[in-house]
Amino acid sequence: MLTTPLFLAEEAGETTQNPLLPAPYDIIWSSVIFVVLLLVFWKVVLPRVQALLDERAAAIEGGIKKAEEAQAEAAAALESYNTQLAEARAEAARIKDQARADAARIEADLKARANEEAERITAQAHQRIEAERQAAFSSLKTEVGSLALDLSEKVVGESMDDARSAAIVERFLADLEREGANR
Amino acid sequence: MLASAANEPEPFHPPSIAEFFPQVFLFMEPTVSWLGSEEPIFGINRIMLIRILAALAIILIFVLGTRKMKLIPTRGQSIIELGLGFVRDGIVYDLLGEKDGRRFLPIITTIFFMVLAMNITGIIPFLNIAGTSVIGVPLVLAIVSYIAFIYAGVKKHPGAFFKNSLFPSGVPWPLYIIVTPIEFVSTFVLRPVTLTLRLMMNLFVGHLLLVLFFAATHFFFFSAGGFFTLFGVGTLAFGFAFTVFEILVAVLQAYVFAILTTVYIQLALAEEH
């Protein structure tokens, strides 16, 4: 059907060919070119590209892994900071409690010691007062006795011998004491 | 002819089939008796030269382009990766999956870029004819595709591939009288024939159209002249438009050839029904 030239094929001065029938060299060169190109793509180009793709995939995977590792590290660090912070807080609270307890104890101690001191001072004072009272009482007793004797000598006008006067003073004082007791 | 109307002696040069069979100028010997005439076995003519040029261009681009590839691609490497990635991910892995796809990737990549390069020579100045517009390349590639899908089927379903493709299960047996011849013709006869003719005729006709437009433009401008120059402007515009269209055809036919081969392989691998 296509053996006739489209227009003026005889101009070319060749026997016209059916374009559907291949010439032997056409088939041979087409095959040679195909085989060469197939070998080039199969053995050279595609393995190189595949190697590159593998490398790239590994790089991307490595990058993702690295990022994951970094994230895990950051999370671990955060956790450790948080625990440390909590520990520090607990420690601070403990120290505060301790300090408060210490303060209370010290205060109680001081109070107790002050009370003791005060009691001791009070007791001492009492003792001294008592002793002084005693001293005053005994000196008063002798002085009052001699005063009274002197007075009575003057009143009576004569001196009494010592033995008598002593007896009178004793009696007088006993009376006094008795009166004091009765009152 | 129109040329006779002009005073210039140069006639209109219509496109002719002879353009697809230029003179063999190298390796005229040895010859072989072929379809009733003596033909050189290793003859080189203009078309063969163009094909070898296209093949050299592919080898140069891809071997040099993939020589020092970096993880972060340069601009040139990106383009090469884009092309190879288009065939790998867009055609082969998409249809066959990665496991089966890896086996057939070299064949389909070769088919795609060989067809593309030899198609594109149709619009490259001074080459001006597609290497695929002569039947050799389309025929050889169709045979490769044919062998590839039969190999895939036989390897995957040893002994059952032809039975599966010719006697699809789930069909009542009397229908096999009709179904089996149809399946045979469509699978084992029409597939290579349509692959060959679709590619070859697209580029063949594309070349004839471009020659027609530019020869007419030349004729109108330089032989007819005068009023006919206006026609020349029209034919030149058409020639330009069809040149752009031929780029589309070149890419599309390469894609169609590659994807059909992949689909045939996929069907052969999946033949379970």
Interface residues (C-beta under 8 A of the other chain):
Chain A: L2 P5 L6 F7 L8 A9 E11 A12 E14 T15 T16 Q17 P19 L20 L21 P22 A23 P24 Y25 D26 I27 I28 W29 S30 S31 I33 F34 V36 L37 L38 V40 F41 W42 V44 V45 L46 R48 V49 L52 E55 R56 A59
Chain B: P14 P15 S16 I17 A18 E19 F20 F21 Q23 V24 F27 V32 W34 L35 S37 E39 P40 I41 F42 G43 I44 N45 I47 M48 R51 I52 A55 I58 I59 F62 V63 T66 R67 M69 L71 E81 L84 R88 L105 P106 I107 T109 T110 F113 M114 V134 I135 G136 V137 L139 V140 L141 V144 M200 F204 L208
